[in-house]
Amino acid sequence: MRKIFIDLVKDDDVLALPVEDANGNILLAKGSKIKQSTKDKLSKHGITTVYIKEGNNGDNIEPLEGNRDEALKMLKRQPLEEILISRINNYSRNDNASPIVKKVVEDIIFTLKNKNTLLVHFAHLRLIDNYTYEHSLDVCALSLVIGERLRLTRTSLYQLGLGALLHDVGKTKVSISITSKQGKLTDKEFERVKEHPLLGFQLLKDFDNNIPLPSCQVVLQHHERYSGTGYPRGLKGEKISKLSYIVGICDMYTAITAKRSYREAFSPKEAIELFMGTCNYLFPTQVVEAFLEGVAAYPNGSVVKLSNGLIAKVIMQDTLALKPIVKPLKYNSETEIRLVGNESLDIECLYE
């Protein structure tokens, strides 16, 4: 079978794997024939790629070399600066991205789009699956939020953001049959995936000596942990760069709060509470505290259910990540509720 962009699917191509939406609901069963109306339906659900049957190659997933040019064109058409700034605003407890962060984002995208080989590798992430591509954008945005919270210089923010955007680029060197597998990986498959930091580091170093070393270190070390329990080299403590710790915690947060086919997503509350216990074990205390102080667990505009049953909209961030200021939606209420200091009222779940 072969993975292909929706726009390139021909009429009567046959699905080799079922297509699921973001919630794991099956939109189209394996064996379904593709029509134009089918492509329109999938596009409305945000589906950008599908697996189609091709020849008699069974369940082997072929590389996407034939789609690379199309991926590059799509990437160049995307307003990546606007996308990243929007996500920074979404993750940050400040109202908007600062002028310095906006300039850093501009520099990162300029580097990406003006080094064609680098752009090819980033485009290849989208060919693996849309999750890896979107995850990379999220990790970059959140890392810049935390980096600014830690008062990094503009140069360090640039190195941080570039490394964060490319942190999973080594997955392009792992078999697509593993990276695109539906369901939990076997132990052997997971061991192969654990090689992606080293593969990514080698790829960037072989590609261009002008990629800053701190950015390359981020790619290599983002799965290393303070206690020495990470990979690929089992580094510990100060042997791991601060930028790598920042990307590591942001990578972990965005991963566990995303729903996957083999597990439910952590709620923002569950994720935040998890990180509270990671100081000087998974990540240094300074990085964990900056993360907890900087991240908007419930972004402005999101709809939540309160512990008293009310449905409300988050309108403003407050001093605690898990307790923003909300406004009940019932009867178009103008009443604002401040959750900080209200021990009897919490957010029960996030709707959107």
VOTOR-865643 format. One record per residue (C-alpha): residue number from 1; residue in three letters; x, y, z. Coordinates in steps of 0.2 Angstrom, whole numbers. Example, Ala and Ser with C-alpha at 12.3 -4.5 7.8 and 13.67 -1.06 7.14 Angstrom:
<pts>
vexke: 1; seti: ala; x: 62; y: -22; z: 39 $
vexke: 2; seti: ser; x: 68; y: -5; z: 36 $
</pts>
This chain:
<pts>
vexke: 1; seti: met; x: 0; y: 0; z: 0 $
vexke: 2; seti: arg; x: 5; y: 18; z: -2 $
vexke: 3; seti: lys; x: 2; y: 34; z: 8 $
vexke: 4; seti: ile; x: -4; y: 48; z: -3 $
vexke: 5; seti: phe; x: -11; y: 66; z: -1 $
vexke: 6; seti: ile; x: -30; y: 67; z: -4 $
vexke: 7; seti: asp; x: -28; y: 79; z: -18 $
vexke: 8; seti: leu; x: -18; y: 66; z: -28 $
vexke: 9; seti: val; x: -30; y: 51; z: -25 $
vexke: 10; seti: lys; x: -38; y: 45; z: -41 $
vexke: 11; seti: asp; x: -57; y: 40; z: -43 $
vexke: 12; seti: asp; x: -59; y: 22; z: -39 $
vexke: 13; seti: asp; x: -43; y: 20; z: -29 $
vexke: 14; seti: val; x: -46; y: 8; z: -14 $
vexke: 15; seti: leu; x: -42; y: 12; z: 4 $
vexke: 16; seti: ala; x: -29; y: 0; z: 11 $
vexke: 17; seti: leu; x: -33; y: 5; z: 29 $
vexke: 18; seti: pro; x: -48; y: 13; z: 37 $
vexke: 19; seti: val; x: -49; y: 32; z: 39 $
vexke: 20; seti: glu; x: -52; y: 39; z: 57 $
vexke: 21; seti: asp; x: -56; y: 56; z: 63 $
vexke: 22; seti: ala; x: -48; y: 65; z: 77 $
vexke: 23; seti: asn; x: -59; y: 55; z: 90 $
vexke: 24; seti: gly; x: -55; y: 38; z: 83 $
vexke: 25; seti: asn; x: -72; y: 36; z: 74 $
vexke: 26; seti: ile; x: -71; y: 27; z: 57 $
vexke: 27; seti: leu; x: -75; y: 38; z: 43 $
vexke: 28; seti: leu; x: -72; y: 26; z: 29 $
vexke: 29; seti: ala; x: -69; y: 7; z: 30 $
vexke: 30; seti: lys; x: -54; y: -2; z: 23 $
vexke: 31; seti: gly; x: -58; y: -7; z: 5 $
vexke: 32; seti: ser; x: -69; y: 8; z: 1 $
vexke: 33; seti: lys; x: -67; y: 16; z: -16 $
vexke: 34; seti: ile; x: -63; y: 34; z: -17 $
vexke: 35; seti: lys; x: -74; y: 46; z: -26 $
vexke: 36; seti: gln; x: -73; y: 65; z: -27 $
vexke: 37; seti: ser; x: -87; y: 67; z: -15 $
vexke: 38; seti: thr; x: -77; y: 55; z: -3 $
vexke: 39; seti: lys; x: -62; y: 67; z: -4 $
vexke: 40; seti: asp; x: -73; y: 82; z: -1 $
vexke: 41; seti: lys; x: -80; y: 73; z: 15 $
vexke: 42; seti: leu; x: -62; y: 68; z: 21 $
vexke: 43; seti: ser; x: -56; y: 86; z: 18 $
vexke: 44; seti: lys; x: -69; y: 93; z: 29 $
vexke: 45; seti: his; x: -63; y: 82; z: 43 $
vexke: 46; seti: gly; x: -46; y: 88; z: 41 $
vexke: 47; seti: ile; x: -39; y: 72; z: 33 $
vexke: 48; seti: thr; x: -25; y: 76; z: 22 $
vexke: 49; seti: thr; x: -18; y: 59; z: 18 $
vexke: 50; seti: val; x: -24; y: 41; z: 16 $
vexke: 51; seti: tyr; x: -17; y: 24; z: 12 $
vexke: 52; seti: ile; x: -22; y: 16; z: -4 $
vexke: 53; seti: lys; x: -20; y: -1; z: -11 $
vexke: 54; seti: glu; x: -6; y: -3; z: -25 $
vexke: 55; seti: gly; x: -2; y: -18; z: -34 $
vexke: 56; seti: asn; x: 1; y: -34; z: -24 $
vexke: 57; seti: asn; x: 13; y: -28; z: -11 $
vexke: 58; seti: gly; x: 2; y: -33; z: 3 $
vexke: 59; seti: asp; x: 3; y: -23; z: 19 $
vexke: 60; seti: asn; x: 20; y: -15; z: 15 $
vexke: 61; seti: ile; x: 20; y: 4; z: 16 $
vexke: 62; seti: glu; x: 30; y: 12; z: 2 $
vexke: 63; seti: pro; x: 39; y: 28; z: 4 $
vexke: 64; seti: leu; x: 32; y: 44; z: -2 $
vexke: 65; seti: glu; x: 45; y: 50; z: -13 $
vexke: 66; seti: gly; x: 32; y: 53; z: -27 $
vexke: 67; seti: asn; x: 23; y: 65; z: -16 $
vexke: 68; seti: arg; x: 38; y: 75; z: -10 $
vexke: 69; seti: asp; x: 36; y: 89; z: -23 $
vexke: 70; seti: glu; x: 18; y: 91; z: -18 $
vexke: 71; seti: ala; x: 22; y: 92; z: 0 $
vexke: 72; seti: leu; x: 35; y: 106; z: -3 $
vexke: 73; seti: lys; x: 22; y: 116; z: -13 $
vexke: 74; seti: met; x: 9; y: 114; z: 1 $
vexke: 75; seti: leu; x: 22; y: 119; z: 14 $
vexke: 76; seti: lys; x: 27; y: 134; z: 4 $
vexke: 77; seti: arg; x: 9; y: 139; z: 2 $
vexke: 78; seti: gln; x: 6; y: 138; z: 21 $
vexke: 79; seti: pro; x: 7; y: 154; z: 31 $
vexke: 80; seti: leu; x: 19; y: 146; z: 44 $
vexke: 81; seti: glu; x: 23; y: 162; z: 53 $
vexke: 82; seti: glu; x: 5; y: 166; z: 56 $
vexke: 83; seti: ile; x: 1; y: 148; z: 61 $
vexke: 84; seti: leu; x: 15; y: 148; z: 74 $
vexke: 85; seti: ile; x: 11; y: 165; z: 81 $
vexke: 86; seti: ser; x: -7; y: 159; z: 83 $
vexke: 87; seti: arg; x: -2; y: 144; z: 92 $
vexke: 88; seti: ile; x: 10; y: 154; z: 103 $
vexke: 89; seti: asn; x: -5; y: 166; z: 108 $
vexke: 90; seti: asn; x: -15; y: 150; z: 111 $
vexke: 91; seti: tyr; x: -2; y: 142; z: 123 $
vexke: 92; seti: ser; x: 3; y: 158; z: 132 $
vexke: 93; seti: arg; x: -4; y: 165; z: 147 $
vexke: 94; seti: asn; x: 0; y: 182; z: 140 $
vexke: 95; seti: asp; x: -12; y: 191; z: 128 $
vexke: 96; seti: asn; x: -1; y: 190; z: 113 $
vexke: 97; seti: ala; x: 16; y: 185; z: 107 $
vexke: 98; seti: ser; x: 29; y: 198; z: 111 $
vexke: 99; seti: pro; x: 38; y: 208; z: 97 $
vexke: 100; seti: ile; x: 54; y: 198; z: 101 $
vexke: 101; seti: val; x: 46; y: 181; z: 99 $
vexke: 102; seti: lys; x: 37; y: 187; z: 83 $
vexke: 103; seti: lys; x: 54; y: 192; z: 76 $
vexke: 104; seti: val; x: 61; y: 175; z: 81 $
vexke: 105; seti: val; x: 47; y: 166; z: 72 $
vexke: 106; seti: glu; x: 51; y: 176; z: 57 $
vexke: 107; seti: asp; x: 69; y: 171; z: 57 $
vexke: 108; seti: ile; x: 65; y: 153; z: 60 $
vexke: 109; seti: ile; x: 53; y: 152; z: 45 $
vexke: 110; seti: phe; x: 66; y: 162; z: 34 $
vexke: 111; seti: thr; x: 79; y: 149; z: 39 $
vexke: 112; seti: leu; x: 68; y: 134; z: 35 $
vexke: 113; seti: lys; x: 61; y: 141; z: 18 $
vexke: 114; seti: asn; x: 78; y: 147; z: 12 $
vexke: 115; seti: lys; x: 88; y: 130; z: 15 $
vexke: 116; seti: asn; x: 79; y: 119; z: 3 $
vexke: 117; seti: thr; x: 86; y: 103; z: 9 $
vexke: 118; seti: leu; x: 80; y: 107; z: 27 $
vexke: 119; seti: leu; x: 63; y: 112; z: 20 $
vexke: 120; seti: val; x: 62; y: 95; z: 11 $
vexke: 121; seti: his; x: 66; y: 86; z: 28 $
vexke: 122; seti: phe; x: 52; y: 96; z: 37 $
vexke: 123; seti: ala; x: 40; y: 92; z: 22 $
vexke: 124; seti: his; x: 44; y: 74; z: 24 $
vexke: 125; seti: leu; x: 37; y: 75; z: 42 $
vexke: 126; seti: arg; x: 20; y: 79; z: 34 $
vexke: 127; seti: leu; x: 22; y: 64; z: 23 $
vexke: 128; seti: ile; x: 24; y: 53; z: 38 $
vexke: 129; seti: asp; x: 8; y: 58; z: 45 $
vexke: 130; seti: asn; x: -1; y: 75; z: 49 $
vexke: 131; seti: tyr; x: 0; y: 71; z: 68 $
vexke: 132; seti: thr; x: 19; y: 72; z: 68 $
vexke: 133; seti: tyr; x: 19; y: 88; z: 57 $
vexke: 134; seti: glu; x: 6; y: 97; z: 68 $
vexke: 135; seti: his; x: 15; y: 91; z: 84 $
vexke: 136; seti: ser; x: 31; y: 99; z: 78 $
vexke: 137; seti: leu; x: 22; y: 115; z: 76 $
vexke: 138; seti: asp; x: 14; y: 114; z: 93 $
vexke: 139; seti: val; x: 31; y: 110; z: 102 $
vexke: 140; seti: cys; x: 40; y: 124; z: 93 $
vexke: 141; seti: ala; x: 26; y: 137; z: 99 $
vexke: 142; seti: leu; x: 25; y: 130; z: 117 $
vexke: 143; seti: ser; x: 44; y: 130; z: 118 $
vexke: 144; seti: leu; x: 46; y: 148; z: 113 $
vexke: 145; seti: val; x: 33; y: 153; z: 126 $
vexke: 146; seti: ile; x: 43; y: 144; z: 140 $
vexke: 147; seti: gly; x: 59; y: 150; z: 133 $
vexke: 148; seti: glu; x: 53; y: 168; z: 134 $
vexke: 149; seti: arg; x: 47; y: 164; z: 152 $
vexke: 150; seti: leu; x: 65; y: 159; z: 156 $
vexke: 151; seti: arg; x: 71; y: 176; z: 149 $
vexke: 152; seti: leu; x: 82; y: 168; z: 135 $
vexke: 153; seti: thr; x: 91; y: 179; z: 124 $
vexke: 154; seti: arg; x: 84; y: 182; z: 106 $
vexke: 155; seti: thr; x: 98; y: 171; z: 99 $
vexke: 156; seti: ser; x: 94; y: 157; z: 111 $
vexke: 157; seti: leu; x: 76; y: 158; z: 107 $
vexke: 158; seti: tyr; x: 80; y: 156; z: 89 $
vexke: 159; seti: gln; x: 91; y: 141; z: 92 $
vexke: 160; seti: leu; x: 77; y: 134; z: 104 $
vexke: 161; seti: gly; x: 63; y: 137; z: 91 $
vexke: 162; seti: leu; x: 73; y: 130; z: 76 $
vexke: 163; seti: gly; x: 78; y: 114; z: 86 $
vexke: 164; seti: ala; x: 60; y: 112; z: 93 $
vexke: 165; seti: leu; x: 52; y: 113; z: 75 $
vexke: 166; seti: leu; x: 65; y: 100; z: 69 $
vexke: 167; seti: his; x: 65; y: 89; z: 85 $
vexke: 168; seti: asp; x: 57; y: 74; z: 77 $
vexke: 169; seti: val; x: 65; y: 75; z: 60 $
vexke: 170; seti: gly; x: 74; y: 59; z: 63 $
vexke: 171; seti: lys; x: 58; y: 50; z: 61 $
vexke: 172; seti: thr; x: 60; y: 53; z: 42 $
vexke: 173; seti: lys; x: 74; y: 39; z: 43 $
vexke: 174; seti: val; x: 63; y: 27; z: 52 $
vexke: 175; seti: ser; x: 52; y: 15; z: 42 $
vexke: 176; seti: ile; x: 35; y: 23; z: 38 $
vexke: 177; seti: ser; x: 27; y: 6; z: 42 $
vexke: 178; seti: ile; x: 32; y: 9; z: 60 $
vexke: 179; seti: thr; x: 29; y: 28; z: 61 $
vexke: 180; seti: ser; x: 12; y: 27; z: 53 $
vexke: 181; seti: lys; x: 7; y: 11; z: 63 $
vexke: 182; seti: gln; x: -11; y: 11; z: 69 $
vexke: 183; seti: gly; x: -10; y: 5; z: 87 $
vexke: 184; seti: lys; x: 3; y: 2; z: 100 $
vexke: 185; seti: leu; x: 21; y: -2; z: 94 $
vexke: 186; seti: thr; x: 29; y: -18; z: 99 $
vexke: 187; seti: asp; x: 45; y: -18; z: 109 $
vexke: 188; seti: lys; x: 56; y: -20; z: 94 $
vexke: 189; seti: glu; x: 47; y: -6; z: 85 $
vexke: 190; seti: phe; x: 49; y: 6; z: 99 $
vexke: 191; seti: glu; x: 67; y: 2; z: 101 $
vexke: 192; seti: arg; x: 69; y: 8; z: 82 $
vexke: 193; seti: val; x: 59; y: 24; z: 86 $
vexke: 194; seti: lys; x: 70; y: 28; z: 100 $
vexke: 195; seti: glu; x: 84; y: 30; z: 88 $
vexke: 196; seti: his; x: 76; y: 45; z: 80 $
vexke: 197; seti: pro; x: 85; y: 58; z: 90 $
vexke: 198; seti: leu; x: 102; y: 52; z: 85 $
vexke: 199; seti: leu; x: 96; y: 50; z: 67 $
vexke: 200; seti: gly; x: 90; y: 67; z: 67 $
vexke: 201; seti: phe; x: 106; y: 74; z: 74 $
vexke: 202; seti: gln; x: 116; y: 65; z: 61 $
vexke: 203; seti: leu; x: 104; y: 71; z: 47 $
vexke: 204; seti: leu; x: 106; y: 89; z: 52 $
vexke: 205; seti: lys; x: 125; y: 89; z: 55 $
vexke: 206; seti: asp; x: 127; y: 80; z: 38 $
vexke: 207; seti: phe; x: 116; y: 92; z: 29 $
vexke: 208; seti: asp; x: 123; y: 109; z: 34 $
vexke: 209; seti: asn; x: 136; y: 115; z: 47 $
vexke: 210; seti: asn; x: 127; y: 132; z: 48 $
vexke: 211; seti: ile; x: 113; y: 124; z: 58 $
vexke: 212; seti: pro; x: 117; y: 130; z: 76 $
vexke: 213; seti: leu; x: 124; y: 117; z: 87 $
vexke: 214; seti: pro; x: 112; y: 121; z: 101 $
vexke: 215; seti: ser; x: 98; y: 117; z: 89 $
vexke: 216; seti: cys; x: 106; y: 101; z: 84 $
vexke: 217; seti: gln; x: 108; y: 96; z: 103 $
vexke: 218; seti: val; x: 89; y: 99; z: 105 $
vexke: 219; seti: val; x: 86; y: 86; z: 91 $
vexke: 220; seti: leu; x: 98; y: 74; z: 100 $
vexke: 221; seti: gln; x: 93; y: 77; z: 118 $
vexke: 222; seti: his; x: 75; y: 80; z: 119 $
vexke: 223; seti: his; x: 71; y: 63; z: 126 $
vexke: 224; seti: glu; x: 85; y: 63; z: 139 $
vexke: 225; seti: arg; x: 79; y: 65; z: 157 $
vexke: 226; seti: tyr; x: 87; y: 74; z: 172 $
vexke: 227; seti: ser; x: 88; y: 57; z: 182 $
vexke: 228; seti: gly; x: 97; y: 48; z: 167 $
vexke: 229; seti: thr; x: 82; y: 38; z: 162 $
vexke: 230; seti: gly; x: 80; y: 45; z: 145 $
vexke: 231; seti: tyr; x: 87; y: 40; z: 128 $
vexke: 232; seti: pro; x: 97; y: 39; z: 117 $
vexke: 233; seti: arg; x: 112; y: 41; z: 128 $
vexke: 234; seti: gly; x: 105; y: 40; z: 146 $
vexke: 235; seti: leu; x: 112; y: 58; z: 150 $
vexke: 236; seti: lys; x: 108; y: 66; z: 166 $
vexke: 237; seti: gly; x: 108; y: 82; z: 176 $
vexke: 238; seti: glu; x: 118; y: 96; z: 168 $
vexke: 239; seti: lys; x: 125; y: 85; z: 154 $
vexke: 240; seti: ile; x: 108; y: 89; z: 145 $
vexke: 241; seti: ser; x: 106; y: 107; z: 138 $
vexke: 242; seti: lys; x: 93; y: 119; z: 145 $
vexke: 243; seti: leu; x: 86; y: 121; z: 128 $
vexke: 244; seti: ser; x: 84; y: 102; z: 126 $
vexke: 245; seti: tyr; x: 75; y: 101; z: 143 $
vexke: 246; seti: ile; x: 63; y: 115; z: 137 $
vexke: 247; seti: val; x: 59; y: 105; z: 121 $
vexke: 248; seti: gly; x: 58; y: 89; z: 131 $
vexke: 249; seti: ile; x: 44; y: 95; z: 143 $
vexke: 250; seti: cys; x: 34; y: 103; z: 129 $
vexke: 251; seti: asp; x: 36; y: 88; z: 118 $
vexke: 252; seti: met; x: 29; y: 77; z: 132 $
vexke: 253; seti: tyr; x: 15; y: 89; z: 136 $
vexke: 254; seti: thr; x: 8; y: 90; z: 118 $
vexke: 255; seti: ala; x: 10; y: 71; z: 116 $
vexke: 256; seti: ile; x: 1; y: 66; z: 132 $
vexke: 257; seti: thr; x: -13; y: 79; z: 129 $
vexke: 258; seti: ala; x: -17; y: 72; z: 111 $
vexke: 259; seti: lys; x: -29; y: 58; z: 109 $
vexke: 260; seti: arg; x: -21; y: 43; z: 100 $
vexke: 261; seti: ser; x: -28; y: 27; z: 93 $
vexke: 262; seti: tyr; x: -21; y: 17; z: 107 $
vexke: 263; seti: arg; x: -25; y: 28; z: 122 $
vexke: 264; seti: glu; x: -36; y: 43; z: 128 $
vexke: 265; seti: ala; x: -28; y: 60; z: 130 $
vexke: 266; seti: phe; x: -23; y: 67; z: 147 $
vexke: 267; seti: ser; x: -34; y: 81; z: 152 $
vexke: 268; seti: pro; x: -25; y: 98; z: 155 $
vexke: 269; seti: lys; x: -27; y: 96; z: 174 $
vexke: 270; seti: glu; x: -20; y: 78; z: 173 $
vexke: 271; seti: ala; x: -5; y: 84; z: 163 $
vexke: 272; seti: ile; x: -1; y: 99; z: 174 $
vexke: 273; seti: glu; x: -2; y: 88; z: 190 $
vexke: 274; seti: leu; x: 9; y: 75; z: 182 $
vexke: 275; seti: phe; x: 22; y: 88; z: 179 $
vexke: 276; seti: met; x: 21; y: 95; z: 196 $
vexke: 277; seti: gly; x: 30; y: 79; z: 202 $
vexke: 278; seti: thr; x: 44; y: 79; z: 189 $
vexke: 279; seti: cys; x: 55; y: 92; z: 197 $
vexke: 280; seti: asn; x: 73; y: 86; z: 197 $
vexke: 281; seti: tyr; x: 68; y: 69; z: 191 $
vexke: 282; seti: leu; x: 62; y: 71; z: 173 $
vexke: 283; seti: phe; x: 66; y: 90; z: 171 $
vexke: 284; seti: pro; x: 76; y: 103; z: 181 $
vexke: 285; seti: thr; x: 65; y: 112; z: 194 $
vexke: 286; seti: gln; x: 68; y: 129; z: 185 $
vexke: 287; seti: val; x: 61; y: 122; z: 168 $
vexke: 288; seti: val; x: 46; y: 114; z: 177 $
vexke: 289; seti: glu; x: 41; y: 130; z: 186 $
vexke: 290; seti: ala; x: 43; y: 140; z: 170 $
vexke: 291; seti: phe; x: 32; y: 128; z: 161 $
vexke: 292; seti: leu; x: 19; y: 128; z: 175 $
vexke: 293; seti: glu; x: 19; y: 147; z: 176 $
vexke: 294; seti: gly; x: 19; y: 150; z: 157 $
vexke: 295; seti: val; x: 7; y: 137; z: 149 $
vexke: 296; seti: ala; x: -11; y: 141; z: 147 $
vexke: 297; seti: ala; x: -19; y: 124; z: 152 $
vexke: 298; seti: tyr; x: -36; y: 131; z: 146 $
vexke: 299; seti: pro; x: -33; y: 143; z: 132 $
vexke: 300; seti: asn; x: -44; y: 159; z: 130 $
vexke: 301; seti: gly; x: -59; y: 155; z: 120 $
vexke: 302; seti: ser; x: -60; y: 137; z: 126 $
vexke: 303; seti: val; x: -76; y: 130; z: 132 $
vexke: 304; seti: val; x: -76; y: 121; z: 149 $
vexke: 305; seti: lys; x: -88; y: 112; z: 161 $
vexke: 306; seti: leu; x: -86; y: 118; z: 179 $
vexke: 307; seti: ser; x: -88; y: 106; z: 194 $
vexke: 308; seti: asn; x: -105; y: 114; z: 198 $
vexke: 309; seti: gly; x: -112; y: 109; z: 181 $
vexke: 310; seti: leu; x: -111; y: 126; z: 172 $
vexke: 311; seti: ile; x: -104; y: 127; z: 155 $
vexke: 312; seti: ala; x: -92; y: 142; z: 153 $
vexke: 313; seti: lys; x: -80; y: 150; z: 141 $
vexke: 314; seti: val; x: -62; y: 155; z: 146 $
vexke: 315; seti: ile; x: -60; y: 174; z: 144 $
vexke: 316; seti: met; x: -44; y: 177; z: 153 $
vexke: 317; seti: gln; x: -29; y: 169; z: 161 $
vexke: 318; seti: asp; x: -26; y: 171; z: 180 $
vexke: 319; seti: thr; x: -12; y: 167; z: 192 $
vexke: 320; seti: leu; x: -14; y: 149; z: 192 $
vexke: 321; seti: ala; x: -14; y: 138; z: 176 $
vexke: 322; seti: leu; x: -28; y: 127; z: 181 $
vexke: 323; seti: lys; x: -39; y: 142; z: 186 $
vexke: 324; seti: pro; x: -43; y: 155; z: 173 $
vexke: 325; seti: ile; x: -57; y: 168; z: 173 $
vexke: 326; seti: val; x: -72; y: 161; z: 165 $
vexke: 327; seti: lys; x: -89; y: 167; z: 159 $
vexke: 328; seti: pro; x: -105; y: 156; z: 160 $
vexke: 329; seti: leu; x: -113; y: 153; z: 143 $
vexke: 330; seti: lys; x: -130; y: 150; z: 150 $
vexke: 331; seti: tyr; x: -143; y: 164; z: 147 $
vexke: 332; seti: asn; x: -128; y: 175; z: 139 $
vexke: 333; seti: ser; x: -123; y: 179; z: 157 $
vexke: 334; seti: glu; x: -111; y: 194; z: 159 $
vexke: 335; seti: thr; x: -105; y: 187; z: 175 $
vexke: 336; seti: glu; x: -86; y: 183; z: 176 $
vexke: 337; seti: ile; x: -81; y: 170; z: 188 $
vexke: 338; seti: arg; x: -63; y: 170; z: 196 $
vexke: 339; seti: leu; x: -58; y: 152; z: 200 $
vexke: 340; seti: val; x: -42; y: 157; z: 210 $
vexke: 341; seti: gly; x: -47; y: 157; z: 228 $
vexke: 342; seti: asn; x: -63; y: 148; z: 225 $
vexke: 343; seti: glu; x: -59; y: 131; z: 233 $
vexke: 344; seti: ser; x: -76; y: 124; z: 229 $
vexke: 345; seti: leu; x: -76; y: 127; z: 211 $
vexke: 346; seti: asp; x: -64; y: 119; z: 198 $
vexke: 347; seti: ile; x: -64; y: 115; z: 179 $
vexke: 348; seti: glu; x: -71; y: 97; z: 177 $
vexke: 349; seti: cys; x: -67; y: 95; z: 158 $
vexke: 350; seti: leu; x: -62; y: 104; z: 142 $
vexke: 351; seti: tyr; x: -74; y: 104; z: 128 $
vexke: 352; seti: glu; x: -64; y: 113; z: 115 $
</pts>
